[in-house]
Amino acid sequence: MNTLSCSWPESLAVPTTTSLPMTIAAAIVSGVSYVLRPDLWQAWFALLLDGASSGDTTFLFPLRLAGAVVLVIWGARMGRRWTVPVAVILASPILFLNTLTILAALPRLQAMPRPAAMGRPRLGRAGAAPSREVAGARG
């Protein structure tokens, strides 16, 4: 989790200016890795499909993925950091027992001061929204 996400929980639900460059970078890395080792990508998709046919490890993945998105948006709006590792588990395409190790992040997240819930921004003088410095100091 990056510093922006910790300081501004709404950054988890609202795309930031870095989203597009990060998406492009991820696509480039994925494309290069596919060109270099297409066999590994095929093995990954075969693993996903085999799990889907057995019904054990990919149990209701589309529903879990949608639930993870909703959970992150709700958690960002309410200032609840614990929703991020739980959503990561829900969004995992294959569930194994070791996936639960992500929950080890929960005690650290609970120890951090709770950020203010994202709501309507308070308007300053002349109807202007507060600056980032002021908004970042809230939590």
PALUMVO-629354 format. One line per field, with one value per residue (C-alpha): residue number from 1; x, y, z. Coordinates in pm, 1 decimal, padded with zeros to 6 digits, always signed. Example, Ala and Ser with C-alpha at 12.3 -4.5 7.8 and 13.67 -1.06 7.14 Angstrom:
! PALUMVO-629354
n	1_2;
x	+01230.0_+01367.0;
y	-00450.0_-00106.0;
z	+00780.0_+00714.0;
! end
This chain:
! PALUMVO-629354
n	1_2_3_4_5_6_7_8_9_10_11_12_13_14_15_16_17_18_19_20_21_22_23_24_25_26_27_28_29_30_31_32_33_34_35_36_37_38_39_40_41_42_43_44_45_46_47_48_49_50_51_52_53_54_55_56_57_58_59_60_61_62_63_64_65_66_67_68_69_70_71_72_73_74_75_76_77_78_79_80_81_82_83_84_85_86_87_88_89_90_91_92_93_94_95_96_97_98_99_100_101_102_103_104_105_106_107_108_109_110_111_112_113_114_115_116_117_118_119_120_121_122_123_124_125_126_127_128_129_130_131_132_133_134_135_136_137_138_139;
x	+00000.0_+00147.4_+00172.5_-00098.7_-00344.3_-00265.2_-00294.5_-00593.9_-00817.2_-01026.9_-00729.7_-00817.0_-01153.9_-01085.9_-00829.4_-00533.5_-00315.2_-00067.9_-00320.8_-00275.2_+00107.3_+00103.1_-00145.1_+00068.8_+00381.5_+00206.4_+00086.9_+00440.1_+00592.9_+00321.0_+00368.5_+00745.7_+00712.4_+00466.9_+00704.3_+00995.4_+00811.1_+00469.5_+00482.5_+00459.3_+00153.2_-00009.9_+00067.4_-00088.7_-00409.0_-00417.4_-00389.9_-00678.8_-00892.2_-00810.9_-00908.4_-01229.7_-01320.2_-01264.5_-01463.6_-01246.5_-00990.1_-01167.4_-01500.2_-01730.2_-01438.9_-01644.9_-01868.0_-01568.5_-01398.9_-01706.8_-01730.3_-01365.7_-01422.7_-01726.7_-01538.3_-01241.9_-01468.0_-01666.0_-01347.9_-01194.3_-01505.4_-01529.8_-01157.0_-01128.9_-00786.7_-00856.0_-01070.7_-00766.7_-00608.3_-00952.4_-01032.5_-00697.4_-00793.1_-01136.6_-00982.1_-00727.6_-00810.2_-00711.9_-00775.2_-00528.2_-00468.3_-00152.0_-00362.2_-00477.0_-00124.2_-00224.3_-00431.8_-00102.7_-00128.6_-00437.0_-00266.5_-00037.1_-00326.6_-00532.8_-00243.0_-00231.4_-00444.0_-00778.8_-00818.9_-01127.2_-01401.1_-01420.8_-01719.0_-01805.7_-01506.4_-01554.7_-01544.1_-01301.0_-01319.9_-01475.6_-01612.1_-01270.5_-01197.4_-00914.1_-00563.6_-00393.8_-00171.8_-00473.1_-00667.4_-00361.5_-00317.7_-00655.4_-00558.3;
y	+00000.0_+00333.4_+00644.7_+00822.5_+00544.3_+00563.5_+00940.7_+00972.4_+00665.4_+00802.7_+00742.2_+00373.1_+00436.0_+00734.1_+00702.6_+00931.5_+01093.5_+00807.0_+00538.5_+00567.3_+00559.7_+00266.0_+00078.5_+00141.3_+00026.6_-00291.6_-00362.1_-00316.3_-00546.1_-00806.3_-00783.0_-00820.5_-01116.9_-01280.7_-01230.9_-01375.8_-01666.6_-01739.3_-02091.0_-01953.0_-01745.4_-02049.8_-02254.6_-01982.0_-01976.2_-02357.8_-02352.3_-02106.2_-02313.2_-02639.1_-02480.7_-02351.3_-02698.3_-02854.8_-02577.0_-02569.3_-02293.7_-02047.9_-02068.8_-01790.8_-01573.6_-01310.8_-01264.8_-01245.9_-00992.5_-00769.9_-00799.1_-00697.4_-00384.9_-00287.2_-00354.2_-00135.1_+00149.7_+00129.7_+00104.7_+00404.0_+00613.8_+00517.2_+00532.4_+00160.2_+00036.1_-00323.5_-00367.1_-00366.7_-00700.1_-00862.1_-00740.9_-00875.1_-01219.8_-01195.5_-01083.8_-01365.8_-01584.9_-01901.4_-01953.9_-02158.2_-02168.3_-01957.2_-01677.6_-01602.0_-01485.5_-01151.2_-01101.4_-01056.7_-00692.0_-00635.3_-00570.6_-00309.3_-00141.4_-00137.2_+00022.6_+00317.7_+00621.1_+00601.2_+00852.3_+01065.7_+00921.6_+01055.3_+01276.7_+01593.1_+01828.5_+02127.3_+02446.7_+02714.1_+03082.1_+03177.0_+02824.5_+02666.2_+02314.8_+02281.8_+02230.3_+01890.2_+01998.2_+02080.2_+01772.4_+01548.1_+01671.0_+01534.9_+01175.7;
z	+00000.0_-00092.7_+00125.0_-00071.2_+00007.2_+00377.9_+00392.8_+00164.7_+00186.1_-00096.7_-00326.8_-00308.9_-00469.2_-00693.6_-00972.1_-00918.5_-01178.6_-01142.2_-01236.7_-01612.0_-01609.7_-01365.6_-01583.5_-01890.1_-01705.4_-01587.6_-01941.7_-02078.6_-01816.5_-01878.7_-02254.6_-02231.5_-01996.4_-02237.1_-02528.4_-02329.1_-02162.0_-02316.9_-02171.7_-01818.5_-01907.9_-02064.8_-01753.6_-01534.7_-01738.6_-01739.3_-01359.2_-01338.8_-01574.5_-01395.6_-01067.2_-01221.8_-01346.8_-01005.5_-00840.4_-00529.8_-00561.8_-00788.9_-00609.3_-00733.7_-00848.3_-01037.1_-00733.0_-00498.2_-00726.9_-00730.9_-00352.7_-00319.8_-00529.0_-00322.7_+00001.3_-00099.7_-00208.6_+00115.7_+00322.8_+00147.3_+00199.4_+00566.8_+00645.3_+00722.8_+00621.9_+00723.6_+00414.1_+00183.1_+00288.8_+00313.7_-00039.6_-00164.2_-00037.8_-00196.6_-00528.0_-00536.6_-00837.3_-00652.5_-00283.3_-00086.7_+00286.5_+00245.7_+00095.0_+00448.7_+00539.5_+00389.1_+00703.1_+00890.9_+00782.5_+00996.5_+01334.9_+01178.7_+01001.7_+01320.6_+01511.9_+01271.6_+01353.6_+01179.6_+00897.3_+00871.0_+00657.8_+00307.5_+00272.6_+00099.6_+00111.0_+00332.4_+00136.6_+00243.3_+00165.4_-00166.5_-00213.0_-00273.2_-00156.7_+00098.4_-00033.7_-00021.5_+00266.0_+00481.5_+00374.9_+00424.5_+00780.1_+00885.7_+00927.2;
! end
